[in-house]
Amino acid sequence: MGKKKDLVDKIIAWEHGELSDKDTVRFFAELVKSGQAWSLQGTYGRTAMSLIKQGYITKSGKINKKKLSELM
């Protein structure tokens, strides 16, 4: 139950604009790794694809640390 609550807390924080850019990349990397980015509502998949296309994360959910370090 703990992981599910953590996920819900992160979803709520992201939807309320409470995550930093770096935390957003980390959150979406988790969603891509688990496959959940593709099963949640469409905005999650579109945001994940945007981060992949911009080079922040890979299609497997690995974070590009060099790109991440460029964020404030």
Secondary structure per residue as TSV (DSSP state, phi and psi in degrees):
chain	resnum	aa	ss	phi	psi
A	1	M	-	360.0	-29.8
A	2	G	H	-59.4	-46.0
A	3	K	H	-65.3	-38.2
A	4	K	H	-64.7	-41.4
A	5	K	H	-65.8	-41.1
A	6	D	H	-58.5	-43.6
A	7	L	H	-62.5	-46.3
A	8	V	H	-61.8	-42.7
A	9	D	H	-60.8	-41.1
A	10	K	H	-68.9	-38.5
A	11	I	H	-61.4	-46.7
A	12	I	H	-62.3	-45.2
A	13	A	H	-60.8	-43.9
A	14	W	H	-65.1	-44.1
A	15	E	H	-66.0	-25.0
A	16	H	T	-93.0	4.0
A	17	G	T	72.2	26.6
A	18	E	-	-94.5	-4.0
A	19	L	S	-94.5	140.3
A	20	S	-	-68.6	168.4
A	21	D	H	-59.1	-43.0
A	22	K	H	-64.2	-42.9
A	23	D	H	-65.7	-32.4
A	24	T	H	-64.7	-44.4
A	25	V	H	-61.6	-44.5
A	26	R	H	-61.7	-43.3
A	27	F	H	-60.9	-47.1
A	28	F	H	-70.9	-29.8
A	29	A	H	-61.8	-42.0
A	30	E	H	-61.3	-45.0
A	31	L	H	-63.4	-40.0
A	32	V	H	-67.5	-45.5
A	33	K	H	-56.4	-42.8
A	34	S	H	-81.9	-13.6
A	35	G	T	86.6	-4.1
A	36	Q	G	-70.6	-22.5
A	37	A	G	-58.4	-28.1
A	38	W	G	-94.3	-8.8
A	39	S	T	-110.1	-12.3
A	40	L	S	-80.8	177.5
A	41	Q	-	-55.8	159.5
A	42	G	H	-53.1	-34.5
A	43	T	H	-61.5	-29.2
A	44	Y	H	-69.6	-45.3
A	45	G	H	-64.2	-40.8
A	46	R	H	-66.5	-40.7
A	47	T	H	-66.3	-42.1
A	48	A	H	-60.4	-45.7
A	49	M	H	-63.1	-38.0
A	50	S	H	-62.9	-44.1
A	51	L	H	-66.1	-34.3
A	52	I	H	-67.1	-47.9
A	53	K	H	-63.2	-33.4
A	54	Q	T	-79.6	-8.1
A	55	G	T	87.7	11.7
A	56	Y	S	-76.9	-34.9
A	57	I	B	-136.8	158.6
A	58	T	-	-90.7	171.2
A	59	K	T	-63.4	-19.8
A	60	S	T	-93.9	-2.4
A	61	G	-	95.8	9.9
A	62	K	-	-80.3	136.6
A	63	I	B	-83.6	134.7
A	64	N	-	-84.5	100.6
A	65	K	H	-63.9	-31.4
A	66	K	H	-65.5	-46.8
A	67	K	H	-64.4	-40.8
A	68	L	H	-61.4	-38.4
A	69	S	H	-68.0	-17.5
A	70	E	T	-76.5	-17.7
A	71	L	-	-78.3	150.9
A	72	M	-	-73.2	360.0
